[in-house]
Amino acid sequence: MRYAARWPWPNTLTVATAHDGLHLYFRAPIGIVVPNSISRWPGIDVRAPGHRLGGYLVGPGSVVDGRPYTIARDLPIAPLPPWLTARLPNSRHTTAAVTS
């Protein structure tokens, strides 16, 4: 596990970016809207379909500045850690029901 802000990052799908960064993928809890957030913490941005729709990220297989985005950890997408959910700005519960 990797650690950030004294909490462990779960093992999850991780993509190495073209500029030596990482994208960690998580599933939001049912009933939680996770907002996009830029520069909330140094070096960490959040991309989600919540508040400020239209956020996106560049996925594996893409090339930026001649450098590829590659899968660094080919793992199932983990649930968003509760400690991180609680620290996201403007995250909120919804009343919509989600069915499979």
Secondary structure by P-SEA (a helix, b strand, c coil): ccccccccccccbbbbccccbbbbbbbccccccccccccccccccccccccccbbbbbcccccccccccccccccccccccaaaaaacccbbbbcccccc
